[in-house]
Amino acid sequence: MAVAFPPPEDPTVLERALAARDTHPTLRAVTAFWDSPPEEAPWEREHRELQEAERRANTFDETALRAAFDAVLTSGPDQVRSAWARVVSELHHTPDGSPTKWEGAWLAAVTEAPSRPPAGTQLDSLLSQAALHVLQTVPPLSAEKLVPWGAIEFHSAPELTALPLVDAASTVPPEPGRWAGWAVALATVYPRDDVHEIHLRLLLLCAERAGAAISELLTAVLDGVHDDIAQTIARTCGALPLDSARRALHAWAKHTDRRPEQWRGVLSELAARGDGEASAQLAAALIGNPSDHASNSPEHVRWTLAAVALLHLTVLPAVWPLIRSRLDDPDTFNAFLHQLTRMPAPPGSWPTAVAALPERDLADFYRLLVNHVGIDAIVNRPLQSGFVGDDDRLRDMARTLPNILAHKETLDAAAELRTLSEEYPGIWQLRVQARATTRTAAARYAEPVEPEQLIRLADTTQLRWIADERHLLDIVLESLDRFAKALHRPNGLIVSLWNRA
C-alpha cells in the first residue's frame, strides 16, 4: 500500500530526504510529485492567507509599541485608558507571531507580558513613563464606574496594570478619591495565588493613600453591587489591616434598610476573619422576636440569616440560648431549617461551631429535628429521584447530628446518647453510638490503679475506689439504697423506729 506524503518542512530532514532521492531511483520515482506540487485549492489559499495575516498581526513590532507609548503620553483623561490598553495589547504580541496563550491574572498583564522590554532599556524607560502618565491623568473611578461591572476587570480599569510599574508612588497625585477608587476596585477581586502578594501590596498602598475617602465610595458601591461582590469586598477587607474600610463596612451594616442577604454576607465574611464588631452586630440582630413579624418580612429574614450565620462562629455557645428560645415558634423554626439547608456544604455536614455547643444543647436540638423530620425518615433512607432537595439535606443532617455528640467522647455525651436511645428506641443507631461513646469516654477518663490497690479492693468488699465526684455520688446512692433495704426488710429497722415513735 503506497501513501503519498508531502516533503518534510524541517530543512535538515528535507536535505537528507533529497539526498536519499538522488541515491535511490525507486524513492525518486514514488516522490516525483514533490517536483511538481499540486495547485492550491481556493479554500486552501484563503486559509493560508488568513493564517499569515493573523501571524503578522500577532508579531511584536517595536515601531508600533513606540507609537502606542507616544499616544499614551499625549492622551488626555478621556482617552488615556484606551491608549494604555493599546500598549498592553502590543506587549502581548510575540516575536514569532504565535498567538499569546495568556492564562495569568489580568493584574499582571504588563509585568508578565511576553514582550515586556528588558530592564534598563530605552523601551523599559518609556514604559515606566507611560505608566506614570496614566496614573497621573486617568479620571478617578466613581461608584457609577464600578457598580455595573461587579468585580473589576481590565476593560473597566486598565490603569491598575500600571500600578506595579511605578516604584515611587509619591509621584502620583495625592488625590484621595483617585486612590479610593483603586482600593475599592482591587477589593472587588479576590486575588489568584500567582498575584496574591502584589495584589495585597497595592491594595494596602491604595487604602492608605485614600484615607477617609474610601468610606463614602465603599458605601455607594455596596449599595449597588451583587451579593457575591459585596462578600468579596468584605472578605478582602477583613483579611487585611484596613481599619478605615472595616469601619465603613460596620457603618454600612448598621442601617436597617440594607437587604438582609447582602447584610448577612458582609458581616459573616468579616466575622469569619475575627472581626468582633461584625460578630456583635450579628448577635444583636437576635434580640428581637421574629414571631412578631411576618415570615417574609425583612425583620424575620434578617433574624433567620443572622442565626444561621452564627452557627459558623465561635460565639455560638454564648448566643445559642437566645436562638433556641425562638425556635419553639413553628414559622421561625421552619425558616431557620430552610436557611440551614441552603448552606453550600456536603450532604449531612454541619458548621464547625456547632460542635462547640454543650452536650445537653445538642441533644435538645436533635429532639427538635427528630420531631420535625420523623423517625422513619431518619432510620430508612428513602429512594431519591436524583435531585437533592431541602428535605433530603435535612434528613442527612438529622442523621449526622448524633455523630457530633459521639465525637466529643465525654461522659456527658454518652449520657445524652443513652437518654436519646431510650426516648427513640426505633433509631437503632443511637444505641450503637451510646455504647461506643460510653466505652471511649470510660477509656479516656480512666486512671491507672496500682496493683496493691487492686488487691485491697479484691480482698475487702466494703472498699471503694473514689477518683472523682461521680464515684462519690455512686457510693452515696449505694449507701442510701442499702439503708432503705435495711429499713424495709422483714422485722427491719423501720419497725423499731415505728415502735419508738
Disulfide bonds with the S-S distance in Angstrom:
none
